[in-house]
Amino acid sequence: MGDVNEAAVKRKLGIPNWRNLSKDKVLKFAAAMPEMATEARLKLIEQFPAFKDLGKANIDAVAEAHRSTLAANENSQNHFYKAA
């Protein structure tokens, strides 16, 4: 572990350079981080000044979807109880 370099990460993500890193591939990038060498990981994160913001936006989107699902589930249960 910790021996994956920058070129290997780009190959794994299927991108020729970091400008081609799309929002959907950021999650793959984050998942690959534990496999990267520490120096490579730090170097790559430096290239993405907005990495934290992008990650937070993704987490916020998942949290909102979760809240929406819970609300729909509660609404569905209320309808069931009224029908019963």
C-alpha positions in Angstrom: 0.0 0.0 0.0 1.1 3.6 -0.5 3.0 2.9 -3.6 0.6 4.2 -6.3 1.9 7.3 -8.1 0.2 10.1 -9.9 0.3 8.5 -13.3 -1.3 5.3 -11.9 -4.1 7.3 -10.4 -4.8 9.1 -13.7 -4.9 5.7 -15.5 -7.2 4.3 -12.8 -9.6 7.2 -13.3 -9.4 7.1 -17.1 -8.2 10.7 -17.5 -5.3 12.0 -19.5 -4.7 15.0 -17.2 -6.2 16.6 -14.0 -8.3 19.1 -16.0 -10.4 16.1 -17.1 -11.3 15.2 -13.5 -15.1 15.5 -13.4 -17.3 15.6 -10.4 -18.3 12.0 -10.7 -14.7 10.9 -10.8 -13.8 12.9 -7.7 -15.3 10.2 -5.6 -13.2 7.5 -7.3 -10.2 9.8 -6.7 -11.0 10.0 -3.0 -11.5 6.3 -2.8 -8.1 5.7 -4.3 -6.3 8.0 -1.9 -5.5 5.2 0.7 -3.6 3.4 -2.1 -1.4 6.4 -3.0 2.0 7.2 -1.7 1.8 10.0 0.9 3.9 12.4 -1.2 1.7 11.8 -4.3 -1.5 12.2 -2.2 -0.3 15.6 -0.9 0.9 16.7 -4.3 -2.4 15.8 -5.9 -4.5 17.6 -3.2 -2.4 20.7 -3.7 -3.5 20.8 -7.3 -7.2 21.0 -6.2 -7.6 24.0 -4.1 -11.4 23.5 -4.1 -11.1 19.7 -3.3 -12.6 20.2 0.1 -15.5 22.3 -1.3 -16.2 19.8 -4.0 -16.2 16.9 -1.4 -18.5 18.9 0.9 -20.9 19.6 -2.0 -21.0 15.9 -2.7 -21.7 15.0 0.9 -24.3 17.7 1.2 -26.1 16.3 -1.9 -26.1 12.8 -0.4 -27.4 14.1 2.9 -30.2 16.0 1.1 -31.2 12.9 -0.8 -31.2 11.0 2.5 -33.4 13.6 4.2 -35.8 13.5 1.2 -36.0 9.7 1.4 -36.7 9.8 5.1 -39.4 12.4 4.6 -41.0 10.4 1.8 -40.9 7.3 4.0 -42.5 9.0 6.9 -45.2 10.4 4.6 -45.8 7.0 3.2 -46.2 5.5 6.7 -48.7 8.2 7.7 -50.8 7.4 4.6 -50.7 3.7 5.5 -51.7 4.4 9.1 -54.6 6.6 8.0 -55.7 3.9 5.5 -55.5 1.1 8.1 
